[in-house]
């Protein structure tokens, strides 16, 4: 029988100094919840300090970027949100997604011995299929009480990993697009071990968010990137662009070289990577 998320088991494996150890506040594990990011935002509005973690065995309203639904069956994945109150300059905050991606990749490698790749800006990829994603959100300050408003602005970093997602739980239209760690490994994976490893790794990577150390962070991301060097397409309501992803900036934006040799910088958005057969994934 596969392991399920268990708060004491998770906390017993933590090797952190502040993340998951907020004084006077408890981490939370929900059997069922709408969204761990929403709950973490509620706690931040109540004055929860940096370091509180919200976990769930099941989400009924899990979400990804751009309002997309995140498939979150019971005990199929790891759904966790971290409350952060970064003191880094505002320009460094987008790097939290970069730091979280590195932490997730390193955690999966240490626990599962799998080398996953990072697709800009927030996807965790194995063999062209998505096994996880990251959603960083900044809750509105207006929603906070007096105690919360005395603290630095909260940023919620949500992490979703398909740990023990079964093939029959994957919607038909996504069977070629997403995967799970257990299917890749052909064995069940302990979500408590993955969660603890991510937490420890993120405490390490988030320490590099300062202006003098952010280049170390982006260099580590480049080593894990499946985006840099690839032909990509990006599209929004105004335009569609195709080009080659050549690098990221020190703040984590993607640099794309267009066919005419000019370069643009993407600070956010969705991209697709062109496969060898010319299709985009």
Protein Blocks (a to p, Z undefined) as FASTA:
>chain_A
ZZdddfklmmmmpccfkgopaghiacdddfbdfblklmmmmmmmnopaehiacddfbdfk
bcceehiacdddehkbccdddddddfbdfklmmmmmmmmmmmmmmmmmmmnopacddddf
kbcceehiafbdcddddddfklpcfklmmpccdddddddddfklcfklpcfklmmmgccf
klmnopacdfklmmmmmmmmmmmmmmmmpmklmmmmmmmmmmmpckgopacddddfkbcc
ddddfbdcfkopacdddfkopacddfbdcdddddfkopaZZ
